[in-house]
Amino acid sequence: MPDGLEYIDSWVEPNFDRCFQLMQTDDALLLQQWVAAWTDLMEFEIVPVAPSKQTRGYMEALLDEEG
């Protein structure tokens, strides 16, 4: 795993069809490098996410500005 790419946690479906991994990085290129090293063994779907607490704070501030 490239320096600067952090593995946070993972979850596996009960039927073992898919594994979901939460990774963290400030550099998307590091994620691309990691994926490229494994594409011969598995398929990837990358979904960017943001922490819900920070998103809630942002949305509350935005709504306060409008209201």
CHARMM internal coordinates of N, CA and C (Angstrom, degrees):
IC EDIT
DIST 1 N 1 CA 1.4425
DIST 1 CA 1 C 1.5288
ANGL 1 N 1 CA 1 C 108.23
DIST 1 C 2 N 1.3232
ANGL 1 CA 1 C 2 N 117.23
DIHE 1 N 1 CA 1 C 2 N 132.02
DIST 2 N 2 CA 1.4662
ANGL 1 C 2 N 2 CA 119.23
DIHE 1 CA 1 C 2 N 2 CA -178.85
DIST 2 CA 2 C 1.5342
ANGL 2 N 2 CA 2 C 112.37
DIHE 1 C 2 N 2 CA 2 C -64.19
DIST 2 C 3 N 1.3258
ANGL 2 CA 2 C 3 N 116.84
DIHE 2 N 2 CA 2 C 3 N 144.86
DIST 3 N 3 CA 1.4608
ANGL 2 C 3 N 3 CA 120.90
DIHE 2 CA 2 C 3 N 3 CA 173.19
DIST 3 CA 3 C 1.5159
ANGL 3 N 3 CA 3 C 108.27
DIHE 2 C 3 N 3 CA 3 C -59.42
DIST 3 C 4 N 1.3236
ANGL 3 CA 3 C 4 N 116.35
DIHE 3 N 3 CA 3 C 4 N 134.01
DIST 4 N 4 CA 1.4559
ANGL 3 C 4 N 4 CA 121.15
DIHE 3 CA 3 C 4 N 4 CA -179.09
DIST 4 CA 4 C 1.5219
ANGL 4 N 4 CA 4 C 113.17
DIHE 3 C 4 N 4 CA 4 C 100.45
DIST 4 C 5 N 1.3324
ANGL 4 CA 4 C 5 N 116.90
DIHE 4 N 4 CA 4 C 5 N -9.16
DIST 5 N 5 CA 1.4612
ANGL 4 C 5 N 5 CA 122.26
DIHE 4 CA 4 C 5 N 5 CA 173.99
DIST 5 CA 5 C 1.5180
ANGL 5 N 5 CA 5 C 106.73
DIHE 4 C 5 N 5 CA 5 C -107.81
DIST 5 C 6 N 1.3213
ANGL 5 CA 5 C 6 N 116.25
DIHE 5 N 5 CA 5 C 6 N 121.75
DIST 6 N 6 CA 1.4593
ANGL 5 C 6 N 6 CA 120.78
DIHE 5 CA 5 C 6 N 6 CA -175.06
DIST 6 CA 6 C 1.5282
ANGL 6 N 6 CA 6 C 110.85
DIHE 5 C 6 N 6 CA 6 C -113.88
DIST 6 C 7 N 1.3248
ANGL 6 CA 6 C 7 N 116.31
DIHE 6 N 6 CA 6 C 7 N 128.71
DIST 7 N 7 CA 1.4559
ANGL 6 C 7 N 7 CA 123.06
DIHE 6 CA 6 C 7 N 7 CA 172.34
DIST 7 CA 7 C 1.5218
ANGL 7 N 7 CA 7 C 107.51
DIHE 6 C 7 N 7 CA 7 C -81.45
DIST 7 C 8 N 1.3536
ANGL 7 CA 7 C 8 N 117.26
DIHE 7 N 7 CA 7 C 8 N 125.77
DIST 8 N 8 CA 1.4587
ANGL 7 C 8 N 8 CA 120.96
DIHE 7 CA 7 C 8 N 8 CA -178.78
DIST 8 CA 8 C 1.5285
ANGL 8 N 8 CA 8 C 111.50
DIHE 7 C 8 N 8 CA 8 C -98.17
DIST 8 C 9 N 1.3353
ANGL 8 CA 8 C 9 N 116.62
DIHE 8 N 8 CA 8 C 9 N -53.99
DIST 9 N 9 CA 1.4673
ANGL 8 C 9 N 9 CA 120.40
DIHE 8 CA 8 C 9 N 9 CA -178.20
DIST 9 CA 9 C 1.5245
ANGL 9 N 9 CA 9 C 108.53
DIHE 8 C 9 N 9 CA 9 C -169.98
DIST 9 C 10 N 1.3298
ANGL 9 CA 9 C 10 N 116.57
DIHE 9 N 9 CA 9 C 10 N 171.40
DIST 10 N 10 CA 1.4635
ANGL 9 C 10 N 10 CA 120.04
DIHE 9 CA 9 C 10 N 10 CA 176.93
DIST 10 CA 10 C 1.5155
ANGL 10 N 10 CA 10 C 110.48
DIHE 9 C 10 N 10 CA 10 C -146.16
DIST 10 C 11 N 1.3372
ANGL 10 CA 10 C 11 N 114.77
DIHE 10 N 10 CA 10 C 11 N 159.01
DIST 11 N 11 CA 1.4496
ANGL 10 C 11 N 11 CA 123.54
DIHE 10 CA 10 C 11 N 11 CA 179.31
DIST 11 CA 11 C 1.5128
ANGL 11 N 11 CA 11 C 107.54
DIHE 10 C 11 N 11 CA 11 C -136.20
DIST 11 C 12 N 1.3265
ANGL 11 CA 11 C 12 N 117.13
DIHE 11 N 11 CA 11 C 12 N 143.61
DIST 12 N 12 CA 1.4657
ANGL 11 C 12 N 12 CA 122.41
DIHE 11 CA 11 C 12 N 12 CA -179.40
DIST 12 CA 12 C 1.5232
ANGL 12 N 12 CA 12 C 108.31
DIHE 11 C 12 N 12 CA 12 C -120.82
DIST 12 C 13 N 1.3369
ANGL 12 CA 12 C 13 N 115.97
DIHE 12 N 12 CA 12 C 13 N 136.70
DIST 13 N 13 CA 1.4540
ANGL 12 C 13 N 13 CA 120.20
DIHE 12 CA 12 C 13 N 13 CA 175.59
DIST 13 CA 13 C 1.5231
ANGL 13 N 13 CA 13 C 109.36
DIHE 12 C 13 N 13 CA 13 C -63.97
DIST 13 C 14 N 1.3410
ANGL 13 CA 13 C 14 N 118.08
DIHE 13 N 13 CA 13 C 14 N 149.99
DIST 14 N 14 CA 1.4622
ANGL 13 C 14 N 14 CA 120.75
DIHE 13 CA 13 C 14 N 14 CA -179.81
DIST 14 CA 14 C 1.5324
ANGL 14 N 14 CA 14 C 114.02
DIHE 13 C 14 N 14 CA 14 C -56.72
DIST 14 C 15 N 1.3376
ANGL 14 CA 14 C 15 N 117.66
DIHE 14 N 14 CA 14 C 15 N -30.85
DIST 15 N 15 CA 1.4665
ANGL 14 C 15 N 15 CA 120.25
DIHE 14 CA 14 C 15 N 15 CA -179.64
DIST 15 CA 15 C 1.5347
ANGL 15 N 15 CA 15 C 112.50
DIHE 14 C 15 N 15 CA 15 C -90.81
DIST 15 C 16 N 1.3297
ANGL 15 CA 15 C 16 N 117.16
DIHE 15 N 15 CA 15 C 16 N 4.81
DIST 16 N 16 CA 1.4655
ANGL 15 C 16 N 16 CA 124.53
DIHE 15 CA 15 C 16 N 16 CA 177.58
DIST 16 CA 16 C 1.5332
ANGL 16 N 16 CA 16 C 113.51
DIHE 15 C 16 N 16 CA 16 C 66.26
DIST 16 C 17 N 1.3386
ANGL 16 CA 16 C 17 N 117.64
DIHE 16 N 16 CA 16 C 17 N 15.83
DIST 17 N 17 CA 1.4671
ANGL 16 C 17 N 17 CA 120.02
DIHE 16 CA 16 C 17 N 17 CA 179.24
DIST 17 CA 17 C 1.5308
ANGL 17 N 17 CA 17 C 112.59
DIHE 16 C 17 N 17 CA 17 C -69.79
DIST 17 C 18 N 1.3266
ANGL 17 CA 17 C 18 N 116.12
DIHE 17 N 17 CA 17 C 18 N -38.60
DIST 18 N 18 CA 1.4654
ANGL 17 C 18 N 18 CA 119.00
DIHE 17 CA 17 C 18 N 18 CA -176.31
DIST 18 CA 18 C 1.5238
ANGL 18 N 18 CA 18 C 110.91
DIHE 17 C 18 N 18 CA 18 C -137.60
DIST 18 C 19 N 1.3142
ANGL 18 CA 18 C 19 N 113.17
DIHE 18 N 18 CA 18 C 19 N 152.03
DIST 19 N 19 CA 1.4610
ANGL 18 C 19 N 19 CA 121.81
DIHE 18 CA 18 C 19 N 19 CA 174.03
DIST 19 CA 19 C 1.5206
ANGL 19 N 19 CA 19 C 106.93
DIHE 18 C 19 N 19 CA 19 C -123.24
DIST 19 C 20 N 1.3149
ANGL 19 CA 19 C 20 N 116.39
DIHE 19 N 19 CA 19 C 20 N 133.21
DIST 20 N 20 CA 1.4523
ANGL 19 C 20 N 20 CA 122.08
DIHE 19 CA 19 C 20 N 20 CA 178.14
DIST 20 CA 20 C 1.5254
ANGL 20 N 20 CA 20 C 107.90
DIHE 19 C 20 N 20 CA 20 C -108.04
DIST 20 C 21 N 1.3189
ANGL 20 CA 20 C 21 N 116.31
DIHE 20 N 20 CA 20 C 21 N 126.32
DIST 21 N 21 CA 1.4653
ANGL 20 C 21 N 21 CA 120.30
DIHE 20 CA 20 C 21 N 21 CA 179.71
DIST 21 CA 21 C 1.5124
ANGL 21 N 21 CA 21 C 109.52
DIHE 20 C 21 N 21 CA 21 C -119.62
DIST 21 C 22 N 1.3120
ANGL 21 CA 21 C 22 N 115.84
DIHE 21 N 21 CA 21 C 22 N 133.75
DIST 22 N 22 CA 1.4572
ANGL 21 C 22 N 22 CA 122.17
DIHE 21 CA 21 C 22 N 22 CA 176.29
DIST 22 CA 22 C 1.5233
ANGL 22 N 22 CA 22 C 107.35
DIHE 21 C 22 N 22 CA 22 C -99.13
DIST 22 C 23 N 1.3249
ANGL 22 CA 22 C 23 N 114.75
DIHE 22 N 22 CA 22 C 23 N 117.69
DIST 23 N 23 CA 1.4610
ANGL 22 C 23 N 23 CA 122.23
DIHE 22 CA 22 C 23 N 23 CA -179.33
DIST 23 CA 23 C 1.5239
ANGL 23 N 23 CA 23 C 108.11
DIHE 22 C 23 N 23 CA 23 C -117.62
DIST 23 C 24 N 1.3286
ANGL 23 CA 23 C 24 N 116.77
DIHE 23 N 23 CA 23 C 24 N 156.37
DIST 24 N 24 CA 1.4622
ANGL 23 C 24 N 24 CA 120.67
DIHE 23 CA 23 C 24 N 24 CA 178.99
DIST 24 CA 24 C 1.5189
ANGL 24 N 24 CA 24 C 109.84
DIHE 23 C 24 N 24 CA 24 C -134.99
DIST 24 C 25 N 1.3377
ANGL 24 CA 24 C 25 N 115.21
DIHE 24 N 24 CA 24 C 25 N 133.77
DIST 25 N 25 CA 1.4606
ANGL 24 C 25 N 25 CA 121.78
DIHE 24 CA 24 C 25 N 25 CA 175.85
DIST 25 CA 25 C 1.5189
ANGL 25 N 25 CA 25 C 109.56
DIHE 24 C 25 N 25 CA 25 C -162.27
DIST 25 C 26 N 1.3134
ANGL 25 CA 25 C 26 N 116.17
DIHE 25 N 25 CA 25 C 26 N 155.00
DIST 26 N 26 CA 1.4564
ANGL 25 C 26 N 26 CA 121.60
DIHE 25 CA 25 C 26 N 26 CA 172.66
DIST 26 CA 26 C 1.5217
ANGL 26 N 26 CA 26 C 110.57
DIHE 25 C 26 N 26 CA 26 C -96.84
DIST 26 C 27 N 1.3243
ANGL 26 CA 26 C 27 N 117.50
DIHE 26 N 26 CA 26 C 27 N -1.82
DIST 27 N 27 CA 1.4595
ANGL 26 C 27 N 27 CA 122.26
DIHE 26 CA 26 C 27 N 27 CA -175.44
DIST 27 CA 27 C 1.5377
ANGL 27 N 27 CA 27 C 109.37
DIHE 26 C 27 N 27 CA 27 C -128.69
DIST 27 C 28 N 1.3259
ANGL 27 CA 27 C 28 N 116.37
DIHE 27 N 27 CA 27 C 28 N 104.97
DIST 28 N 28 CA 1.4615
ANGL 27 C 28 N 28 CA 121.07
DIHE 27 CA 27 C 28 N 28 CA -178.02
DIST 28 CA 28 C 1.5206
ANGL 28 N 28 CA 28 C 112.43
DIHE 27 C 28 N 28 CA 28 C -59.64
DIST 28 C 29 N 1.3136
ANGL 28 CA 28 C 29 N 117.94
DIHE 28 N 28 CA 28 C 29 N -26.51
DIST 29 N 29 CA 1.4606
ANGL 28 C 29 N 29 CA 121.33
DIHE 28 CA 28 C 29 N 29 CA 178.61
DIST 29 CA 29 C 1.5318
ANGL 29 N 29 CA 29 C 111.10
DIHE 28 C 29 N 29 CA 29 C -60.98
DIST 29 C 30 N 1.3146
ANGL 29 CA 29 C 30 N 117.62
DIHE 29 N 29 CA 29 C 30 N -36.08
DIST 30 N 30 CA 1.4703
ANGL 29 C 30 N 30 CA 120.85
DIHE 29 CA 29 C 30 N 30 CA 178.42
DIST 30 CA 30 C 1.5211
ANGL 30 N 30 CA 30 C 110.55
DIHE 29 C 30 N 30 CA 30 C -63.90
DIST 30 C 31 N 1.3176
ANGL 30 CA 30 C 31 N 116.87
DIHE 30 N 30 CA 30 C 31 N -39.52
DIST 31 N 31 CA 1.4611
ANGL 30 C 31 N 31 CA 120.52
DIHE 30 CA 30 C 31 N 31 CA 176.99
DIST 31 CA 31 C 1.5220
ANGL 31 N 31 CA 31 C 110.24
DIHE 30 C 31 N 31 CA 31 C -65.98
DIST 31 C 32 N 1.3176
ANGL 31 CA 31 C 32 N 117.08
DIHE 31 N 31 CA 31 C 32 N -40.87
DIST 32 N 32 CA 1.4658
ANGL 31 C 32 N 32 CA 120.74
DIHE 31 CA 31 C 32 N 32 CA 177.29
DIST 32 CA 32 C 1.5296
ANGL 32 N 32 CA 32 C 111.34
DIHE 31 C 32 N 32 CA 32 C -61.57
DIST 32 C 33 N 1.3189
ANGL 32 CA 32 C 33 N 117.69
DIHE 32 N 32 CA 32 C 33 N -40.98
DIST 33 N 33 CA 1.4657
ANGL 32 C 33 N 33 CA 121.34
DIHE 32 CA 32 C 33 N 33 CA 178.73
DIST 33 CA 33 C 1.5255
ANGL 33 N 33 CA 33 C 110.73
DIHE 32 C 33 N 33 CA 33 C -63.05
DIST 33 C 34 N 1.3101
ANGL 33 CA 33 C 34 N 116.91
DIHE 33 N 33 CA 33 C 34 N -42.81
DIST 34 N 34 CA 1.4535
ANGL 33 C 34 N 34 CA 121.59
DIHE 33 CA 33 C 34 N 34 CA -179.61
DIST 34 CA 34 C 1.5276
ANGL 34 N 34 CA 34 C 110.49
DIHE 33 C 34 N 34 CA 34 C -64.93
DIST 34 C 35 N 1.3304
ANGL 34 CA 34 C 35 N 116.79
DIHE 34 N 34 CA 34 C 35 N -45.01
DIST 35 N 35 CA 1.4615
ANGL 34 C 35 N 35 CA 121.09
DIHE 34 CA 34 C 35 N 35 CA 178.70
DIST 35 CA 35 C 1.5262
ANGL 35 N 35 CA 35 C 110.41
DIHE 34 C 35 N 35 CA 35 C -62.39
DIST 35 C 36 N 1.3268
ANGL 35 CA 35 C 36 N 117.29
DIHE 35 N 35 CA 35 C 36 N -43.68
DIST 36 N 36 CA 1.4687
ANGL 35 C 36 N 36 CA 121.26
DIHE 35 CA 35 C 36 N 36 CA -178.62
DIST 36 CA 36 C 1.5257
ANGL 36 N 36 CA 36 C 111.67
DIHE 35 C 36 N 36 CA 36 C -59.16
DIST 36 C 37 N 1.3208
ANGL 36 CA 36 C 37 N 116.53
DIHE 36 N 36 CA 36 C 37 N -32.29
DIST 37 N 37 CA 1.4661
ANGL 36 C 37 N 37 CA 119.96
DIHE 36 CA 36 C 37 N 37 CA -179.27
DIST 37 CA 37 C 1.5279
ANGL 37 N 37 CA 37 C 112.55
DIHE 36 C 37 N 37 CA 37 C -72.21
DIST 37 C 38 N 1.3360
ANGL 37 CA 37 C 38 N 117.70
DIHE 37 N 37 CA 37 C 38 N -17.40
DIST 38 N 38 CA 1.4656
ANGL 37 C 38 N 38 CA 121.43
DIHE 37 CA 37 C 38 N 38 CA -175.28
DIST 38 CA 38 C 1.5268
ANGL 38 N 38 CA 38 C 114.14
DIHE 37 C 38 N 38 CA 38 C -116.31
DIST 38 C 39 N 1.3248
ANGL 38 CA 38 C 39 N 119.04
DIHE 38 N 38 CA 38 C 39 N -1.32
DIST 39 N 39 CA 1.4634
ANGL 38 C 39 N 39 CA 120.47
DIHE 38 CA 38 C 39 N 39 CA -174.04
DIST 39 CA 39 C 1.5223
ANGL 39 N 39 CA 39 C 113.92
DIHE 38 C 39 N 39 CA 39 C -64.39
DIST 39 C 40 N 1.3187
ANGL 39 CA 39 C 40 N 118.04
DIHE 39 N 39 CA 39 C 40 N -18.74
DIST 40 N 40 CA 1.4723
ANGL 39 C 40 N 40 CA 119.29
DIHE 39 CA 39 C 40 N 40 CA 177.48
DIST 40 CA 40 C 1.5271
ANGL 40 N 40 CA 40 C 111.70
DIHE 39 C 40 N 40 CA 40 C -76.53
DIST 40 C 41 N 1.3344
ANGL 40 CA 40 C 41 N 117.89
DIHE 40 N 40 CA 40 C 41 N -13.52
DIST 41 N 41 CA 1.4620
ANGL 40 C 41 N 41 CA 121.55
DIHE 40 CA 40 C 41 N 41 CA -177.31
DIST 41 CA 41 C 1.5253
ANGL 41 N 41 CA 41 C 114.37
DIHE 40 C 41 N 41 CA 41 C -110.79
DIST 41 C 42 N 1.3368
ANGL 41 CA 41 C 42 N 117.89
DIHE 41 N 41 CA 41 C 42 N -22.77
DIST 42 N 42 CA 1.4629
ANGL 41 C 42 N 42 CA 120.46
DIHE 41 CA 41 C 42 N 42 CA -175.57
DIST 42 CA 42 C 1.5128
ANGL 42 N 42 CA 42 C 111.47
DIHE 41 C 42 N 42 CA 42 C -156.34
DIST 42 C 43 N 1.3245
ANGL 42 CA 42 C 43 N 114.94
DIHE 42 N 42 CA 42 C 43 N 166.05
DIST 43 N 43 CA 1.4548
ANGL 42 C 43 N 43 CA 121.76
DIHE 42 CA 42 C 43 N 43 CA 175.94
DIST 43 CA 43 C 1.5260
ANGL 43 N 43 CA 43 C 108.88
DIHE 42 C 43 N 43 CA 43 C -99.56
DIST 43 C 44 N 1.3108
ANGL 43 CA 43 C 44 N 115.42
DIHE 43 N 43 CA 43 C 44 N 149.79
DIST 44 N 44 CA 1.4637
ANGL 43 C 44 N 44 CA 120.84
DIHE 43 CA 43 C 44 N 44 CA -179.69
DIST 44 CA 44 C 1.5179
ANGL 44 N 44 CA 44 C 110.52
DIHE 43 C 44 N 44 CA 44 C -123.83
DIST 44 C 45 N 1.3037
ANGL 44 CA 44 C 45 N 115.60
DIHE 44 N 44 CA 44 C 45 N 145.14
DIST 45 N 45 CA 1.4575
ANGL 44 C 45 N 45 CA 123.23
DIHE 44 CA 44 C 45 N 45 CA 166.88
DIST 45 CA 45 C 1.5175
ANGL 45 N 45 CA 45 C 105.23
DIHE 44 C 45 N 45 CA 45 C -129.32
DIST 45 C 46 N 1.3255
ANGL 45 CA 45 C 46 N 116.98
DIHE 45 N 45 CA 45 C 46 N 122.10
DIST 46 N 46 CA 1.4602
ANGL 45 C 46 N 46 CA 121.26
DIHE 45 CA 45 C 46 N 46 CA -176.66
DIST 46 CA 46 C 1.5231
ANGL 46 N 46 CA 46 C 108.29
DIHE 45 C 46 N 46 CA 46 C -104.87
DIST 46 C 47 N 1.3343
ANGL 46 CA 46 C 47 N 115.22
DIHE 46 N 46 CA 46 C 47 N 125.06
DIST 47 N 47 CA 1.4571
ANGL 46 C 47 N 47 CA 122.09
DIHE 46 CA 46 C 47 N 47 CA 179.91
DIST 47 CA 47 C 1.5231
ANGL 47 N 47 CA 47 C 107.92
DIHE 46 C 47 N 47 CA 47 C -125.29
DIST 47 C 48 N 1.3305
ANGL 47 CA 47 C 48 N 117.74
DIHE 47 N 47 CA 47 C 48 N 109.37
DIST 48 N 48 CA 1.4709
ANGL 47 C 48 N 48 CA 119.74
DIHE 47 CA 47 C 48 N 48 CA 177.29
DIST 48 CA 48 C 1.5299
ANGL 48 N 48 CA 48 C 110.10
DIHE 47 C 48 N 48 CA 48 C -66.05
DIST 48 C 49 N 1.3041
ANGL 48 CA 48 C 49 N 116.89
DIHE 48 N 48 CA 48 C 49 N 139.54
DIST 49 N 49 CA 1.4628
ANGL 48 C 49 N 49 CA 122.35
DIHE 48 CA 48 C 49 N 49 CA 178.38
DIST 49 CA 49 C 1.5209
ANGL 49 N 49 CA 49 C 109.76
DIHE 48 C 49 N 49 CA 49 C -133.76
DIST 49 C 50 N 1.3320
ANGL 49 CA 49 C 50 N 115.43
DIHE 49 N 49 CA 49 C 50 N 162.59
DIST 50 N 50 CA 1.4598
ANGL 49 C 50 N 50 CA 122.29
DIHE 49 CA 49 C 50 N 50 CA 176.76
DIST 50 CA 50 C 1.5244
ANGL 50 N 50 CA 50 C 107.58
DIHE 49 C 50 N 50 CA 50 C -131.91
DIST 50 C 51 N 1.3357
ANGL 50 CA 50 C 51 N 117.57
DIHE 50 N 50 CA 50 C 51 N 148.50
DIST 51 N 51 CA 1.4650
ANGL 50 C 51 N 51 CA 120.11
DIHE 50 CA 50 C 51 N 51 CA 179.02
DIST 51 CA 51 C 1.5323
ANGL 51 N 51 CA 51 C 111.00
DIHE 50 C 51 N 51 CA 51 C -60.63
DIST 51 C 52 N 1.3230
ANGL 51 CA 51 C 52 N 116.59
DIHE 51 N 51 CA 51 C 52 N 134.23
DIST 52 N 52 CA 1.4650
ANGL 51 C 52 N 52 CA 120.11
DIHE 51 CA 51 C 52 N 52 CA -176.12
DIST 52 CA 52 C 1.5272
ANGL 52 N 52 CA 52 C 112.39
DIHE 51 C 52 N 52 CA 52 C -63.80
DIST 52 C 53 N 1.3138
ANGL 52 CA 52 C 53 N 118.15
DIHE 52 N 52 CA 52 C 53 N -33.72
DIST 53 N 53 CA 1.4739
ANGL 52 C 53 N 53 CA 120.40
DIHE 52 CA 52 C 53 N 53 CA 179.91
DIST 53 CA 53 C 1.5319
ANGL 53 N 53 CA 53 C 110.43
DIHE 52 C 53 N 53 CA 53 C -63.56
DIST 53 C 54 N 1.3208
ANGL 53 CA 53 C 54 N 117.35
DIHE 53 N 53 CA 53 C 54 N -43.73
DIST 54 N 54 CA 1.4649
ANGL 53 C 54 N 54 CA 120.49
DIHE 53 CA 53 C 54 N 54 CA 178.68
DIST 54 CA 54 C 1.5234
ANGL 54 N 54 CA 54 C 110.68
DIHE 53 C 54 N 54 CA 54 C -68.19
DIST 54 C 55 N 1.3245
ANGL 54 CA 54 C 55 N 117.08
DIHE 54 N 54 CA 54 C 55 N -39.03
DIST 55 N 55 CA 1.4527
ANGL 54 C 55 N 55 CA 120.88
DIHE 54 CA 54 C 55 N 55 CA 179.36
DIST 55 CA 55 C 1.5217
ANGL 55 N 55 CA 55 C 110.24
DIHE 54 C 55 N 55 CA 55 C -64.35
DIST 55 C 56 N 1.3078
ANGL 55 CA 55 C 56 N 117.02
DIHE 55 N 55 CA 55 C 56 N -42.26
DIST 56 N 56 CA 1.4688
ANGL 55 C 56 N 56 CA 120.53
DIHE 55 CA 55 C 56 N 56 CA 178.41
DIST 56 CA 56 C 1.5257
ANGL 56 N 56 CA 56 C 110.22
DIHE 55 C 56 N 56 CA 56 C -61.20
DIST 56 C 57 N 1.3204
ANGL 56 CA 56 C 57 N 117.71
DIHE 56 N 56 CA 56 C 57 N -45.35
DIST 57 N 57 CA 1.4670
ANGL 56 C 57 N 57 CA 121.02
DIHE 56 CA 56 C 57 N 57 CA 178.48
DIST 57 CA 57 C 1.5157
ANGL 57 N 57 CA 57 C 112.25
DIHE 56 C 57 N 57 CA 57 C -59.71
DIST 57 C 58 N 1.3322
ANGL 57 CA 57 C 58 N 115.59
DIHE 57 N 57 CA 57 C 58 N -41.86
DIST 58 N 58 CA 1.4616
ANGL 57 C 58 N 58 CA 120.25
DIHE 57 CA 57 C 58 N 58 CA 178.52
DIST 58 CA 58 C 1.5217
ANGL 58 N 58 CA 58 C 110.51
DIHE 57 C 58 N 58 CA 58 C -63.73
DIST 58 C 59 N 1.3312
ANGL 58 CA 58 C 59 N 117.42
DIHE 58 N 58 CA 58 C 59 N -45.80
DIST 59 N 59 CA 1.4577
ANGL 58 C 59 N 59 CA 121.51
DIHE 58 CA 58 C 59 N 59 CA -177.79
DIST 59 CA 59 C 1.5303
ANGL 59 N 59 CA 59 C 111.33
DIHE 58 C 59 N 59 CA 59 C -67.19
DIST 59 C 60 N 1.3204
ANGL 59 CA 59 C 60 N 118.20
DIHE 59 N 59 CA 59 C 60 N -38.60
DIST 60 N 60 CA 1.4566
ANGL 59 C 60 N 60 CA 121.18
DIHE 59 CA 59 C 60 N 60 CA 177.69
DIST 60 CA 60 C 1.5325
ANGL 60 N 60 CA 60 C 110.19
DIHE 59 C 60 N 60 CA 60 C -63.18
DIST 60 C 61 N 1.3280
ANGL 60 CA 60 C 61 N 117.71
DIHE 60 N 60 CA 60 C 61 N -43.35
DIST 61 N 61 CA 1.4640
ANGL 60 C 61 N 61 CA 121.74
DIHE 60 CA 60 C 61 N 61 CA 178.11
DIST 61 CA 61 C 1.5184
ANGL 61 N 61 CA 61 C 110.72
DIHE 60 C 61 N 61 CA 61 C -63.30
DIST 61 C 62 N 1.3130
ANGL 61 CA 61 C 62 N 117.29
DIHE 61 N 61 CA 61 C 62 N -41.24
DIST 62 N 62 CA 1.4568
ANGL 61 C 62 N 62 CA 122.35
DIHE 61 CA 61 C 62 N 62 CA 179.27
DIST 62 CA 62 C 1.5249
ANGL 62 N 62 CA 62 C 110.86
DIHE 61 C 62 N 62 CA 62 C -63.38
DIST 62 C 63 N 1.3200
ANGL 62 CA 62 C 63 N 116.67
DIHE 62 N 62 CA 62 C 63 N -44.37
DIST 63 N 63 CA 1.4650
ANGL 62 C 63 N 63 CA 120.53
DIHE 62 CA 62 C 63 N 63 CA 179.22
DIST 63 CA 63 C 1.5152
ANGL 63 N 63 CA 63 C 111.72
DIHE 62 C 63 N 63 CA 63 C -66.81
DIST 63 C 64 N 1.3577
ANGL 63 CA 63 C 64 N 117.63
DIHE 63 N 63 CA 63 C 64 N -35.93
DIST 64 N 64 CA 1.4538
ANGL 63 C 64 N 64 CA 121.20
DIHE 63 CA 63 C 64 N 64 CA 177.03
DIST 64 CA 64 C 1.5274
ANGL 64 N 64 CA 64 C 110.65
DIHE 63 C 64 N 64 CA 64 C -62.87
DIST 64 C 65 N 1.3156
ANGL 64 CA 64 C 65 N 117.73
DIHE 64 N 64 CA 64 C 65 N -38.58
DIST 65 N 65 CA 1.4728
ANGL 64 C 65 N 65 CA 122.12
DIHE 64 CA 64 C 65 N 65 CA 178.73
DIST 65 CA 65 C 1.5205
ANGL 65 N 65 CA 65 C 111.04
DIHE 64 C 65 N 65 CA 65 C -64.13
DIST 65 C 66 N 1.3268
ANGL 65 CA 65 C 66 N 116.54
DIHE 65 N 65 CA 65 C 66 N -36.56
DIST 66 N 66 CA 1.4575
ANGL 65 C 66 N 66 CA 121.61
DIHE 65 CA 65 C 66 N 66 CA -177.27
DIST 66 CA 66 C 1.5154
ANGL 66 N 66 CA 66 C 112.16
DIHE 65 C 66 N 66 CA 66 C -79.41
DIST 66 C 67 N 1.3260
ANGL 66 CA 66 C 67 N 116.75
DIHE 66 N 66 CA 66 C 67 N -28.23
DIST 67 N 67 CA 1.4680
ANGL 66 C 67 N 67 CA 120.39
DIHE 66 CA 66 C 67 N 67 CA -171.86
DIST 67 CA 67 C 1.4629
ANGL 67 N 67 CA 67 C 113.33
DIHE 66 C 67 N 67 CA 67 C -96.14
END
COOR INIT
IC SEED 1 N 1 CA 1 C
IC BUILD
